[in-house]
Amino acid sequence: MSVSPQPIPIQDLQTGTRGRVAELSGDSNEVARLAALGIRQGVELCSLRNGCPCIVQFGCSRMCIRTSGQLKVMVTPES
């Protein structure tokens, strides 16, 4: 029986690890901005640098994300 990984904060995704966005929550304007830029539930990304701010790549785009205040981006690491 395999256990699927639990979602973790995007800034904790280890460098070089792929993950899939599981949940976005926080201020609706911040969530909408991330969605407009391409970070939305189900998107696969790769961590280029963990921490805060973190740098992720998805598709042909790279983005620096600083989660502060109410904004939370949770990702499920791919095994």
PDB file of N, CA, C and O in Angstrom:
ATOM      1  N   MET A   1       0.839  -1.167   0.000  1.00  0.00           N
ATOM      2  CA  MET A   1       0.000   0.000   0.000  1.00  0.00           C
ATOM      3  C   MET A   1       0.890   1.239   0.000  1.00  0.00           C
ATOM      4  O   MET A   1       1.739   1.396   0.878  1.00  0.00           O
ATOM      5  N   SER A   2       0.697   2.125  -0.989  1.00  0.00           N
ATOM      6  CA  SER A   2       1.514   3.339  -1.046  1.00  0.00           C
ATOM      7  C   SER A   2       0.755   4.501  -0.417  1.00  0.00           C
ATOM      8  O   SER A   2      -0.462   4.631  -0.549  1.00  0.00           O
ATOM      9  N   VAL A   3       1.512   5.326   0.262  1.00  0.00           N
ATOM     10  CA  VAL A   3       0.932   6.492   0.914  1.00  0.00           C
ATOM     11  C   VAL A   3       1.317   7.712   0.090  1.00  0.00           C
ATOM     12  O   VAL A   3       2.498   7.940  -0.171  1.00  0.00           O
ATOM     13  N   SER A   4       0.324   8.498  -0.320  1.00  0.00           N
ATOM     14  CA  SER A   4       0.643   9.688  -1.106  1.00  0.00           C
ATOM     15  C   SER A   4       1.162  10.783  -0.184  1.00  0.00           C
ATOM     16  O   SER A   4       0.694  10.925   0.945  1.00  0.00           O
ATOM     17  N   PRO A   5       2.132  11.556  -0.667  1.00  0.00           N
ATOM     18  CA  PRO A   5       2.709  12.615   0.169  1.00  0.00           C
ATOM     19  C   PRO A   5       1.672  13.668   0.538  1.00  0.00           C
ATOM     20  O   PRO A   5       0.737  13.929  -0.219  1.00  0.00           O
ATOM     21  N   GLN A   6       1.846  14.257   1.690  1.00  0.00           N
ATOM     22  CA  GLN A   6       0.964  15.322   2.156  1.00  0.00           C
ATOM     23  C   GLN A   6       1.434  16.656   1.581  1.00  0.00           C
ATOM     24  O   GLN A   6       2.634  16.851   1.385  1.00  0.00           O
ATOM     25  N   PRO A   7       0.509  17.575   1.307  1.00  0.00           N
ATOM     26  CA  PRO A   7       0.907  18.897   0.822  1.00  0.00           C
ATOM     27  C   PRO A   7       1.774  19.628   1.852  1.00  0.00           C
ATOM     28  O   PRO A   7       1.563  19.521   3.060  1.00  0.00           O
ATOM     29  N   ILE A   8       2.750  20.369   1.338  1.00  0.00           N
ATOM     30  CA  ILE A   8       3.646  21.171   2.169  1.00  0.00           C
ATOM     31  C   ILE A   8       3.659  22.602   1.621  1.00  0.00           C
ATOM     32  O   ILE A   8       3.287  22.821   0.468  1.00  0.00           O
ATOM     33  N   PRO A   9       4.078  23.572   2.429  1.00  0.00           N
ATOM     34  CA  PRO A   9       4.198  24.941   1.915  1.00  0.00           C
ATOM     35  C   PRO A   9       5.212  24.987   0.767  1.00  0.00           C
ATOM     36  O   PRO A   9       6.225  24.289   0.798  1.00  0.00           O
ATOM     37  N   ILE A  10       4.934  25.803  -0.230  1.00  0.00           N
ATOM     38  CA  ILE A  10       5.787  25.865  -1.424  1.00  0.00           C
ATOM     39  C   ILE A  10       7.231  26.198  -1.072  1.00  0.00           C
ATOM     40  O   ILE A  10       8.152  25.712  -1.727  1.00  0.00           O
ATOM     41  N   GLN A  11       7.440  27.014  -0.055  1.00  0.00           N
ATOM     42  CA  GLN A  11       8.810  27.397   0.307  1.00  0.00           C
ATOM     43  C   GLN A  11       9.597  26.240   0.923  1.00  0.00           C
ATOM     44  O   GLN A  11      10.820  26.321   1.038  1.00  0.00           O
ATOM     45  N   ASP A  12       8.905  25.156   1.322  1.00  0.00           N
ATOM     46  CA  ASP A  12       9.581  23.985   1.893  1.00  0.00           C
ATOM     47  C   ASP A  12       9.902  22.917   0.853  1.00  0.00           C
ATOM     48  O   ASP A  12      10.542  21.917   1.178  1.00  0.00           O
ATOM     49  N   LEU A  13       9.466  23.113  -0.401  1.00  0.00           N
ATOM     50  CA  LEU A  13       9.757  22.153  -1.468  1.00  0.00           C
ATOM     51  C   LEU A  13      11.252  22.225  -1.769  1.00  0.00           C
ATOM     52  O   LEU A  13      11.754  23.278  -2.164  1.00  0.00           O
ATOM     53  N   GLN A  14      11.958  21.125  -1.586  1.00  0.00           N
ATOM     54  CA  GLN A  14      13.414  21.107  -1.739  1.00  0.00           C
ATOM     55  C   GLN A  14      13.830  21.442  -3.171  1.00  0.00           C
ATOM     56  O   GLN A  14      13.156  21.067  -4.130  1.00  0.00           O
ATOM     57  N   THR A  15      14.939  22.147  -3.297  1.00  0.00           N
ATOM     58  CA  THR A  15      15.485  22.531  -4.599  1.00  0.00           C
ATOM     59  C   THR A  15      15.643  21.291  -5.485  1.00  0.00           C
ATOM     60  O   THR A  15      16.177  20.267  -5.060  1.00  0.00           O
ATOM     61  N   GLY A  16      15.165  21.413  -6.729  1.00  0.00           N
ATOM     62  CA  GLY A  16      15.244  20.308  -7.683  1.00  0.00           C
ATOM     63  C   GLY A  16      14.080  19.349  -7.621  1.00  0.00           C
ATOM     64  O   GLY A  16      13.997  18.428  -8.433  1.00  0.00           O
ATOM     65  N   THR A  17      13.170  19.546  -6.669  1.00  0.00           N
ATOM     66  CA  THR A  17      12.024  18.653  -6.503  1.00  0.00           C
ATOM     67  C   THR A  17      10.822  19.188  -7.267  1.00  0.00           C
ATOM     68  O   THR A  17      10.563  20.391  -7.284  1.00  0.00           O
ATOM     69  N   ARG A  18      10.097  18.277  -7.896  1.00  0.00           N
ATOM     70  CA  ARG A  18       8.856  18.642  -8.590  1.00  0.00           C
ATOM     71  C   ARG A  18       7.687  18.492  -7.632  1.00  0.00           C
ATOM     72  O   ARG A  18       7.716  17.673  -6.714  1.00  0.00           O
ATOM     73  N   GLY A  19       6.668  19.291  -7.862  1.00  0.00           N
ATOM     74  CA  GLY A  19       5.462  19.212  -7.058  1.00  0.00           C
ATOM     75  C   GLY A  19       4.274  19.712  -7.847  1.00  0.00           C
ATOM     76  O   GLY A  19       4.420  20.276  -8.932  1.00  0.00           O
ATOM     77  N   ARG A  20       3.103  19.500  -7.293  1.00  0.00           N
ATOM     78  CA  ARG A  20       1.866  19.941  -7.931  1.00  0.00           C
ATOM     79  C   ARG A  20       1.116  20.811  -6.933  1.00  0.00           C
ATOM     80  O   ARG A  20       0.962  20.435  -5.771  1.00  0.00           O
ATOM     81  N   VAL A  21       0.650  21.972  -7.380  1.00  0.00           N
ATOM     82  CA  VAL A  21      -0.078  22.888  -6.503  1.00  0.00           C
ATOM     83  C   VAL A  21      -1.361  22.209  -6.043  1.00  0.00           C
ATOM     84  O   VAL A  21      -2.204  21.825  -6.853  1.00  0.00           O
ATOM     85  N   ALA A  22      -1.490  22.069  -4.722  1.00  0.00           N
ATOM     86  CA  ALA A  22      -2.660  21.407  -4.139  1.00  0.00           C
ATOM     87  C   ALA A  22      -3.706  22.416  -3.679  1.00  0.00           C
ATOM     88  O   ALA A  22      -4.907  22.162  -3.770  1.00  0.00           O
ATOM     89  N   GLU A  23      -3.237  23.576  -3.177  1.00  0.00           N
ATOM     90  CA  GLU A  23      -4.175  24.543  -2.610  1.00  0.00           C
ATOM     91  C   GLU A  23      -3.540  25.924  -2.566  1.00  0.00           C
ATOM     92  O   GLU A  23      -2.350  26.070  -2.285  1.00  0.00           O
ATOM     93  N   LEU A  24      -4.349  26.929  -2.848  1.00  0.00           N
ATOM     94  CA  LEU A  24      -3.954  28.334  -2.669  1.00  0.00           C
ATOM     95  C   LEU A  24      -4.981  28.956  -1.753  1.00  0.00           C
ATOM     96  O   LEU A  24      -6.183  28.777  -1.951  1.00  0.00           O
ATOM     97  N   SER A  25      -4.526  29.679  -0.761  1.00  0.00           N
ATOM     98  CA  SER A  25      -5.464  30.342   0.134  1.00  0.00           C
ATOM     99  C   SER A  25      -4.870  31.643   0.633  1.00  0.00           C
ATOM    100  O   SER A  25      -3.655  31.838   0.612  1.00  0.00           O
ATOM    101  N   GLY A  26      -5.732  32.518   1.075  1.00  0.00           N
ATOM    102  CA  GLY A  26      -5.303  33.807   1.590  1.00  0.00           C
ATOM    103  C   GLY A  26      -6.137  34.916   1.002  1.00  0.00           C
ATOM    104  O   GLY A  26      -7.281  34.704   0.601  1.00  0.00           O
ATOM    105  N   ASP A  27      -5.556  36.110   0.951  1.00  0.00           N
ATOM    106  CA  ASP A  27      -6.230  37.274   0.395  1.00  0.00           C
ATOM    107  C   ASP A  27      -6.653  36.980  -1.048  1.00  0.00           C
ATOM    108  O   ASP A  27      -5.843  36.534  -1.860  1.00  0.00           O
ATOM    109  N   SER A  28      -7.913  37.231  -1.357  1.00  0.00           N
ATOM    110  CA  SER A  28      -8.441  36.879  -2.679  1.00  0.00           C
ATOM    111  C   SER A  28      -7.705  37.605  -3.807  1.00  0.00           C
ATOM    112  O   SER A  28      -7.567  37.052  -4.899  1.00  0.00           O
ATOM    113  N   ASN A  29      -7.233  38.829  -3.568  1.00  0.00           N
ATOM    114  CA  ASN A  29      -6.484  39.553  -4.602  1.00  0.00           C
ATOM    115  C   ASN A  29      -5.136  38.888  -4.872  1.00  0.00           C
ATOM    116  O   ASN A  29      -4.711  38.807  -6.024  1.00  0.00           O
ATOM    117  N   GLU A  30      -4.466  38.417  -3.837  1.00  0.00           N
ATOM    118  CA  GLU A  30      -3.176  37.740  -4.016  1.00  0.00           C
ATOM    119  C   GLU A  30      -3.351  36.404  -4.725  1.00  0.00           C
ATOM    120  O   GLU A  30      -2.559  36.054  -5.600  1.00  0.00           O
ATOM    121  N   VAL A  31      -4.389  35.656  -4.349  1.00  0.00           N
ATOM    122  CA  VAL A  31      -4.670  34.370  -4.994  1.00  0.00           C
ATOM    123  C   VAL A  31      -5.016  34.589  -6.465  1.00  0.00           C
ATOM    124  O   VAL A  31      -4.563  33.840  -7.330  1.00  0.00           O
ATOM    125  N   ALA A  32      -5.818  35.614  -6.748  1.00  0.00           N
ATOM    126  CA  ALA A  32      -6.200  35.919  -8.133  1.00  0.00           C
ATOM    127  C   ALA A  32      -4.978  36.337  -8.953  1.00  0.00           C
ATOM    128  O   ALA A  32      -4.868  35.985 -10.128  1.00  0.00           O
ATOM    129  N   ARG A  33      -4.073  37.077  -8.344  1.00  0.00           N
ATOM    130  CA  ARG A  33      -2.858  37.497  -9.053  1.00  0.00           C
ATOM    131  C   ARG A  33      -1.997  36.293  -9.410  1.00  0.00           C
ATOM    132  O   ARG A  33      -1.505  36.192 -10.534  1.00  0.00           O
ATOM    133  N   LEU A  34      -1.811  35.376  -8.457  1.00  0.00           N
ATOM    134  CA  LEU A  34      -1.043  34.167  -8.756  1.00  0.00           C
ATOM    135  C   LEU A  34      -1.710  33.354  -9.864  1.00  0.00           C
ATOM    136  O   LEU A  34      -1.033  32.838 -10.753  1.00  0.00           O
ATOM    137  N   ALA A  35      -3.034  33.243  -9.809  1.00  0.00           N
ATOM    138  CA  ALA A  35      -3.768  32.499 -10.847  1.00  0.00           C
ATOM    139  C   ALA A  35      -3.575  33.149 -12.213  1.00  0.00           C
ATOM    140  O   ALA A  35      -3.402  32.454 -13.215  1.00  0.00           O
ATOM    141  N   ALA A  36      -3.604  34.481 -12.255  1.00  0.00           N
ATOM    142  CA  ALA A  36      -3.401  35.193 -13.520  1.00  0.00           C
ATOM    143  C   ALA A  36      -1.998  34.966 -14.068  1.00  0.00           C
ATOM    144  O   ALA A  36      -1.793  34.969 -15.282  1.00  0.00           O
ATOM    145  N   LEU A  37      -1.039  34.770 -13.177  1.00  0.00           N
ATOM    146  CA  LEU A  37       0.345  34.522 -13.591  1.00  0.00           C
ATOM    147  C   LEU A  37       0.606  33.050 -13.911  1.00  0.00           C
ATOM    148  O   LEU A  37       1.675  32.707 -14.416  1.00  0.00           O
ATOM    149  N   GLY A  38      -0.366  32.179 -13.621  1.00  0.00           N
ATOM    150  CA  GLY A  38      -0.227  30.765 -13.971  1.00  0.00           C
ATOM    151  C   GLY A  38      -0.090  29.812 -12.809  1.00  0.00           C
ATOM    152  O   GLY A  38      -0.064  28.599 -13.017  1.00  0.00           O
ATOM    153  N   ILE A  39      -0.001  30.323 -11.572  1.00  0.00           N
ATOM    154  CA  ILE A  39       0.086  29.446 -10.399  1.00  0.00           C
ATOM    155  C   ILE A  39      -1.327  29.215  -9.891  1.00  0.00           C
ATOM    156  O   ILE A  39      -1.921  30.078  -9.244  1.00  0.00           O
ATOM    157  N   ARG A  40      -1.856  28.032 -10.197  1.00  0.00           N
ATOM    158  CA  ARG A  40      -3.207  27.674  -9.757  1.00  0.00           C
ATOM    159  C   ARG A  40      -3.242  26.195  -9.414  1.00  0.00           C
ATOM    160  O   ARG A  40      -2.301  25.467  -9.729  1.00  0.00           O
ATOM    161  N   GLN A  41      -4.289  25.750  -8.788  1.00  0.00           N
ATOM    162  CA  GLN A  41      -4.404  24.360  -8.360  1.00  0.00           C
ATOM    163  C   GLN A  41      -4.202  23.418  -9.541  1.00  0.00           C
ATOM    164  O   GLN A  41      -4.776  23.610 -10.613  1.00  0.00           O
ATOM    165  N   GLY A  42      -3.366  22.388  -9.322  1.00  0.00           N
ATOM    166  CA  GLY A  42      -3.111  21.379 -10.340  1.00  0.00           C
ATOM    167  C   GLY A  42      -1.877  21.619 -11.184  1.00  0.00           C
ATOM    168  O   GLY A  42      -1.442  20.715 -11.898  1.00  0.00           O
ATOM    169  N   VAL A  43      -1.295  22.819 -11.127  1.00  0.00           N
ATOM    170  CA  VAL A  43      -0.118  23.140 -11.934  1.00  0.00           C
ATOM    171  C   VAL A  43       1.102  22.402 -11.387  1.00  0.00           C
ATOM    172  O   VAL A  43       1.339  22.385 -10.179  1.00  0.00           O
ATOM    173  N   GLU A  44       1.870  21.795 -12.285  1.00  0.00           N
ATOM    174  CA  GLU A  44       3.108  21.125 -11.889  1.00  0.00           C
ATOM    175  C   GLU A  44       4.241  22.130 -11.980  1.00  0.00           C
ATOM    176  O   GLU A  44       4.340  22.891 -12.942  1.00  0.00           O
ATOM    177  N   LEU A  45       5.093  22.121 -10.966  1.00  0.00           N
ATOM    178  CA  LEU A  45       6.220  23.047 -10.944  1.00  0.00           C
ATOM    179  C   LEU A  45       7.448  22.367 -10.383  1.00  0.00           C
ATOM    180  O   LEU A  45       7.374  21.261  -9.847  1.00  0.00           O
ATOM    181  N   CYS A  46       8.583  23.042 -10.510  1.00  0.00           N
ATOM    182  CA  CYS A  46       9.850  22.532  -9.987  1.00  0.00           C
ATOM    183  C   CYS A  46      10.494  23.632  -9.158  1.00  0.00           C
ATOM    184  O   CYS A  46      10.539  24.786  -9.583  1.00  0.00           O
ATOM    185  N   SER A  47      10.984  23.285  -7.995  1.00  0.00           N
ATOM    186  CA  SER A  47      11.644  24.251  -7.122  1.00  0.00           C
ATOM    187  C   SER A  47      13.074  24.495  -7.603  1.00  0.00           C
ATOM    188  O   SER A  47      13.868  23.561  -7.717  1.00  0.00           O
ATOM    189  N   LEU A  48      13.391  25.756  -7.883  1.00  0.00           N
ATOM    190  CA  LEU A  48      14.754  26.128  -8.253  1.00  0.00           C
ATOM    191  C   LEU A  48      15.514  26.635  -7.036  1.00  0.00           C
ATOM    192  O   LEU A  48      16.741  26.548  -6.978  1.00  0.00           O
ATOM    193  N   ARG A  49      14.776  27.168  -6.060  1.00  0.00           N
ATOM    194  CA  ARG A  49      15.364  27.604  -4.787  1.00  0.00           C
ATOM    195  C   ARG A  49      14.263  27.599  -3.744  1.00  0.00           C
ATOM    196  O   ARG A  49      13.214  28.214  -3.938  1.00  0.00           O
ATOM    197  N   ASN A  50      14.502  26.902  -2.629  1.00  0.00           N
ATOM    198  CA  ASN A  50      13.496  26.888  -1.570  1.00  0.00           C
ATOM    199  C   ASN A  50      13.779  28.021  -0.593  1.00  0.00           C
ATOM    200  O   ASN A  50      14.795  28.707  -0.706  1.00  0.00           O
ATOM    201  N   GLY A  51      12.892  28.211   0.350  1.00  0.00           N
ATOM    202  CA  GLY A  51      13.025  29.290   1.318  1.00  0.00           C
ATOM    203  C   GLY A  51      12.056  30.414   1.003  1.00  0.00           C
ATOM    204  O   GLY A  51      11.122  30.244   0.218  1.00  0.00           O
ATOM    205  N   CYS A  52      12.281  31.545   1.613  1.00  0.00           N
ATOM    206  CA  CYS A  52      11.393  32.682   1.394  1.00  0.00           C
ATOM    207  C   CYS A  52      12.236  33.910   1.079  1.00  0.00           C
ATOM    208  O   CYS A  52      12.909  34.427   1.970  1.00  0.00           O
ATOM    209  N   PRO A  53      12.219  34.387  -0.150  1.00  0.00           N
ATOM    210  CA  PRO A  53      11.358  33.949  -1.235  1.00  0.00           C
ATOM    211  C   PRO A  53      11.890  32.676  -1.896  1.00  0.00           C
ATOM    212  O   PRO A  53      13.081  32.373  -1.826  1.00  0.00           O
ATOM    213  N   CYS A  54      10.992  31.949  -2.531  1.00  0.00           N
ATOM    214  CA  CYS A  54      11.390  30.754  -3.275  1.00  0.00           C
ATOM    215  C   CYS A  54      11.290  31.071  -4.771  1.00  0.00           C
ATOM    216  O   CYS A  54      10.589  31.998  -5.178  1.00  0.00           O
ATOM    217  N   ILE A  55      11.993  30.297  -5.565  1.00  0.00           N
ATOM    218  CA  ILE A  55      11.929  30.451  -7.016  1.00  0.00           C
ATOM    219  C   ILE A  55      11.465  29.120  -7.591  1.00  0.00           C
ATOM    220  O   ILE A  55      12.030  28.068  -7.290  1.00  0.00           O
ATOM    221  N   VAL A  56      10.433  29.181  -8.420  1.00  0.00           N
ATOM    222  CA  VAL A  56       9.889  27.969  -9.032  1.00  0.00           C
ATOM    223  C   VAL A  56       9.823  28.148 -10.546  1.00  0.00           C
ATOM    224  O   VAL A  56       9.756  29.264 -11.062  1.00  0.00           O
ATOM    225  N   GLN A  57       9.843  27.016 -11.236  1.00  0.00           N
ATOM    226  CA  GLN A  57       9.671  27.010 -12.680  1.00  0.00           C
ATOM    227  C   GLN A  57       8.455  26.167 -13.002  1.00  0.00           C
ATOM    228  O   GLN A  57       8.270  25.084 -12.448  1.00  0.00           O
ATOM    229  N   PHE A  58       7.625  26.675 -13.905  1.00  0.00           N
ATOM    230  CA  PHE A  58       6.472  25.924 -14.389  1.00  0.00           C
ATOM    231  C   PHE A  58       6.301  26.276 -15.850  1.00  0.00           C
ATOM    232  O   PHE A  58       6.269  27.449 -16.222  1.00  0.00           O
ATOM    233  N   GLY A  59       6.192  25.244 -16.679  1.00  0.00           N
ATOM    234  CA  GLY A  59       6.159  25.495 -18.119  1.00  0.00           C
ATOM    235  C   GLY A  59       7.443  26.200 -18.533  1.00  0.00           C
ATOM    236  O   GLY A  59       8.537  25.754 -18.188  1.00  0.00           O
ATOM    237  N   CYS A  60       7.316  27.294 -19.267  1.00  0.00           N
ATOM    238  CA  CYS A  60       8.474  28.085 -19.694  1.00  0.00           C
ATOM    239  C   CYS A  60       8.711  29.291 -18.792  1.00  0.00           C
ATOM    240  O   CYS A  60       9.532  30.151 -19.112  1.00  0.00           O
ATOM    241  N   SER A  61       8.006  29.361 -17.677  1.00  0.00           N
ATOM    242  CA  SER A  61       8.085  30.521 -16.791  1.00  0.00           C
ATOM    243  C   SER A  61       8.826  30.213 -15.502  1.00  0.00           C
ATOM    244  O   SER A  61       8.798  29.091 -14.997  1.00  0.00           O
ATOM    245  N   ARG A  62       9.485  31.228 -14.987  1.00  0.00           N
ATOM    246  CA  ARG A  62      10.096  31.164 -13.655  1.00  0.00           C
ATOM    247  C   ARG A  62       9.502  32.291 -12.838  1.00  0.00           C
ATOM    248  O   ARG A  62       9.240  33.379 -13.352  1.00  0.00           O
ATOM    249  N   MET A  63       9.292  32.019 -11.553  1.00  0.00           N
ATOM    250  CA  MET A  63       8.676  33.018 -10.707  1.00  0.00           C
ATOM    251  C   MET A  63       9.276  32.971  -9.308  1.00  0.00           C
ATOM    252  O   MET A  63       9.564  31.901  -8.772  1.00  0.00           O
ATOM    253  N   CYS A  64       9.454  34.140  -8.737  1.00  0.00           N
ATOM    254  CA  CYS A  64       9.883  34.277  -7.357  1.00  0.00           C
ATOM    255  C   CYS A  64       8.617  34.508  -6.532  1.00  0.00           C
ATOM    256  O   CYS A  64       7.838  35.413  -6.834  1.00  0.00           O
ATOM    257  N   ILE A  65       8.410  33.706  -5.506  1.00  0.00           N
ATOM    258  CA  ILE A  65       7.207  33.813  -4.681  1.00  0.00           C
ATOM    259  C   ILE A  65       7.604  34.036  -3.232  1.00  0.00           C
ATOM    260  O   ILE A  65       8.387  33.277  -2.660  1.00  0.00           O
ATOM    261  N   ARG A  66       7.059  35.076  -2.660  1.00  0.00           N
ATOM    262  CA  ARG A  66       7.263  35.351  -1.234  1.00  0.00           C
ATOM    263  C   ARG A  66       5.899  35.204  -0.568  1.00  0.00           C
ATOM    264  O   ARG A  66       5.000  36.020  -0.777  1.00  0.00           O
ATOM    265  N   THR A  67       5.759  34.157   0.231  1.00  0.00           N
ATOM    266  CA  THR A  67       4.502  33.958   0.948  1.00  0.00           C
ATOM    267  C   THR A  67       4.623  34.643   2.293  1.00  0.00           C
ATOM    268  O   THR A  67       5.465  34.291   3.118  1.00  0.00           O
ATOM    269  N   SER A  68       3.774  35.616   2.494  1.00  0.00           N
ATOM    270  CA  SER A  68       3.779  36.335   3.765  1.00  0.00           C
ATOM    271  C   SER A  68       2.336  36.691   4.100  1.00  0.00           C
ATOM    272  O   SER A  68       1.462  36.692   3.234  1.00  0.00           O
ATOM    273  N   GLY A  69       2.110  36.987   5.349  1.00  0.00           N
ATOM    274  CA  GLY A  69       0.749  37.315   5.748  1.00  0.00           C
ATOM    275  C   GLY A  69      -0.161  36.116   5.612  1.00  0.00           C
ATOM    276  O   GLY A  69       0.137  35.041   6.132  1.00  0.00           O
ATOM    277  N   GLN A  70      -1.258  36.292   4.920  1.00  0.00           N
ATOM    278  CA  GLN A  70      -2.275  35.244   4.807  1.00  0.00           C
ATOM    279  C   GLN A  70      -2.058  34.307   3.630  1.00  0.00           C
ATOM    280  O   GLN A  70      -2.652  33.230   3.595  1.00  0.00           O
ATOM    281  N   LEU A  71      -1.218  34.686   2.656  1.00  0.00           N
ATOM    282  CA  LEU A  71      -1.050  33.873   1.447  1.00  0.00           C
ATOM    283  C   LEU A  71      -0.371  32.546   1.757  1.00  0.00           C
ATOM    284  O   LEU A  71       0.691  32.501   2.379  1.00  0.00           O
ATOM    285  N   LYS A  72      -1.013  31.456   1.304  1.00  0.00           N
ATOM    286  CA  LYS A  72      -0.456  30.108   1.454  1.00  0.00           C
ATOM    287  C   LYS A  72      -0.561  29.398   0.111  1.00  0.00           C
ATOM    288  O   LYS A  72      -1.621  29.368  -0.515  1.00  0.00           O
ATOM    289  N   VAL A  73       0.562  28.828  -0.318  1.00  0.00           N
ATOM    290  CA  VAL A  73       0.584  27.983  -1.505  1.00  0.00           C
ATOM    291  C   VAL A  73       1.076  26.624  -1.031  1.00  0.00           C
ATOM    292  O   VAL A  73       2.222  26.486  -0.605  1.00  0.00           O
ATOM    293  N   MET A  74       0.211  25.626  -1.107  1.00  0.00           N
ATOM    294  CA  MET A  74       0.555  24.277  -0.682  1.00  0.00           C
ATOM    295  C   MET A  74       0.778  23.409  -1.913  1.00  0.00           C
ATOM    296  O   MET A  74      -0.008  23.442  -2.860  1.00  0.00           O
ATOM    297  N   VAL A  75       1.868  22.625  -1.890  1.00  0.00           N
ATOM    298  CA  VAL A  75       2.190  21.744  -3.007  1.00  0.00           C
ATOM    299  C   VAL A  75       2.360  20.302  -2.511  1.00  0.00           C
ATOM    300  O   VAL A  75       2.765  20.058  -1.374  1.00  0.00           O
ATOM    301  N   THR A  76       2.043  19.370  -3.387  1.00  0.00           N
ATOM    302  CA  THR A  76       2.261  17.957  -3.092  1.00  0.00           C
ATOM    303  C   THR A  76       3.514  17.531  -3.840  1.00  0.00           C
ATOM    304  O   THR A  76       3.524  17.525  -5.071  1.00  0.00           O
ATOM    305  N   PRO A  77       4.577  17.172  -3.113  1.00  0.00           N
ATOM    306  CA  PRO A  77       5.813  16.740  -3.774  1.00  0.00           C
ATOM    307  C   PRO A  77       5.570  15.470  -4.593  1.00  0.00           C
ATOM    308  O   PRO A  77       4.807  14.591  -4.192  1.00  0.00           O
ATOM    309  N   GLU A  78       6.231  15.396  -5.739  1.00  0.00           N
ATOM    310  CA  GLU A  78       6.120  14.201  -6.576  1.00  0.00           C
ATOM    311  C   GLU A  78       7.233  13.250  -6.177  1.00  0.00           C
ATOM    312  O   GLU A  78       8.380  13.658  -5.994  1.00  0.00           O
ATOM    313  N   SER A  79       6.882  11.981  -6.044  1.00  0.00           N
ATOM    314  CA  SER A  79       7.888  10.997  -5.611  1.00  0.00           C
ATOM    315  C   SER A  79       8.563  10.339  -6.794  1.00  0.00           C
ATOM    316  O   SER A  79       9.434   9.488  -6.614  1.00  0.00           O
TER     317      SER A  79
END
